[in-house]
Amino acid sequence: MLLFFSFMRPTLLVQVFILATLGTGCVKKRVPPPAPVKLNYGPNETTYRDWSKVSPCDVYETTLIADLTSLDPTLEAFLNETAGGPDTEWDDTKVRTLEDATSTLGPAIASGEAIVKATRQCLSDGGLKNALKKSRELLVQARKRFDEAQTLLPTLKTRAHVSAWKANRATLFAKQRKAKCRGRTQVVFYASQDDAGVTEWYFCDEFKVVQALNKLPELVGVTEAAKKKKPNPKPYLDAVTRYKAADIDRYAPASSPATPDVPRPAAAAPAKK
């Protein structure tokens, strides 16, 4: 019997040593996370970090959950406030929100994307998995919105510029008519060329000459009463020929700065083994 226990003792010691070694190896050493950066978007405060030197897999999951949880309300607010496409109505506030967000929210979104990308390669518990599921969907939508902004913003700015020019044209039209007509008839009191290149010369007797690009000028009645008349177009066309080209109120495209590039998710540092 003594011989048996003497024989088993070394085996048991080896097993204990192996189990202790394995147990120690399963406890992953955590490292401090990168310094947090605070970002305020409306009433929401977001925390994001630069993961280029530290892997999200090497920090405590509670840190990642907190960062993603702070980012979600900001993404939801951004997506709600900038919903729409080129065919929907955008007021000045909404356009500015989209433009500002492409630079202010970019680093936070890139940080969230880095967490999502890196944690695919490391184990995580239920809390982080739930946070990742919601944040991943919001990040995909936000990235799509940012990518669309590259072409959408120039379109919206051009539309706003055209609207402002047309509003100014209406004011100038009324002012010129009041100043130049005063009982006169076949006199051009105002001429304009719009963003499509269509030129119009307006006469005091409710007629106008319209000339589209690469087409001949045409006499058109402005009011219903004028449309029923058939005047000789020659005097009107002659007046248009004599009208100074420099006096035509021409639409001029706005020179807008390039839309800033949106930061892409930087490659997070590899997890420590």
Residue pairs with C-beta under 8 A, 6 or more apart in sequence:
28 58
29 272
30 58
30 59
30 60
31 54
31 58
31 59
31 272
32 54
32 59
33 49
33 54
33 59
33 60
33 63
34 49
34 50
34 51
34 53
34 54
35 49
35 50
36 47
36 48
36 49
36 67
37 47
37 48
37 49
37 50
37 107
38 45
38 46
38 47
39 45
39 46
39 47
39 48
39 74
39 104
39 105
39 107
39 108
40 46
41 74
41 77
41 78
41 101
41 104
41 105
42 74
42 77
44 70
44 73
44 74
44 77
45 70
46 70
46 71
46 74
46 108
47 66
47 67
47 70
47 71
48 67
48 71
48 107
48 108
48 111
48 112
49 67
49 111
50 111
50 266
51 111
51 114
51 115
51 118
51 266
51 268
51 269
52 266
52 267
52 268
52 269
53 269
54 268
54 269
55 118
55 122
55 268
55 269
55 270
55 271
55 272
56 64
56 114
56 115
56 118
56 119
56 122
56 268
57 118
57 119
57 121
57 122
57 271
58 271
58 272
61 124
61 125
61 127
61 128
62 127
64 115
64 119
64 128
64 131
65 127
65 128
65 131
67 111
67 112
67 115
68 112
68 115
68 131
68 132
68 134
68 135
69 131
71 108
71 109
71 111
71 112
71 135
71 138
72 134
72 135
72 138
74 105
74 108
75 109
75 135
75 138
75 139
75 141
75 142
76 138
78 97
78 101
78 105
78 142
78 145
79 138
79 141
79 142
79 145
81 94
81 97
82 94
82 97
82 98
82 101
82 145
84 90
84 94
85 148
85 152
86 152
86 155
86 156
90 156
90 159
90 160
92 160
95 153
95 156
95 157
95 160
98 145
98 149
98 152
98 153
98 156
99 149
99 153
99 259
101 146
102 146
102 149
102 153
102 259
102 260
102 262
103 260
105 142
106 146
106 260
106 262
106 263
107 263
109 139
109 142
109 143
109 146
109 262
109 263
110 263
110 264
110 265
110 266
111 265
112 135
112 139
113 139
113 143
113 264
113 265
114 265
114 266
114 267
114 268
115 132
115 135
115 268
116 132
116 135
116 136
116 139
117 265
117 268
118 268
118 271
119 128
119 132
121 271
122 271
124 132
143 262
146 262
147 262
149 259
149 262
150 259
150 262
153 259
154 256
154 259
157 254
157 256
158 253
158 254
161 253
161 254
162 195
162 251
165 195
165 251
165 252
166 194
169 192
169 249
172 190
172 249
173 190
173 192
173 202
176 189
176 190
177 189
177 190
177 202
177 204
179 189
180 187
180 189
180 190
180 204
181 187
181 189
181 204
184 204
185 203
185 204
185 205
186 203
186 204
186 205
186 235
186 236
186 239
187 203
187 204
187 239
188 201
188 202
188 203
188 239
188 240
188 243
189 202
189 203
189 204
190 201
190 202
190 249
191 199
191 200
191 201
191 202
191 243
191 247
191 248
191 249
192 199
192 200
192 248
192 249
192 250
192 251
193 199
193 200
193 248
193 249
193 250
193 251
194 200
194 251
195 251
195 253
196 212
196 213
197 212
197 213
198 210
198 211
198 212
198 213
199 210
199 211
199 248
200 208
200 209
200 210
200 211
201 208
201 209
201 236
201 239
201 240
201 243
202 208
202 222
203 209
203 236
203 239
205 226
206 221
206 222
206 223
206 225
206 226
207 219
207 220
207 221
207 222
207 226
207 231
207 236
208 219
208 220
208 222
209 217
209 218
209 219
209 220
209 236
209 237
209 240
210 217
210 218
210 220
211 217
211 218
217 237
217 240
219 231
219 233
219 236
219 237
220 227
221 227
221 228
221 229
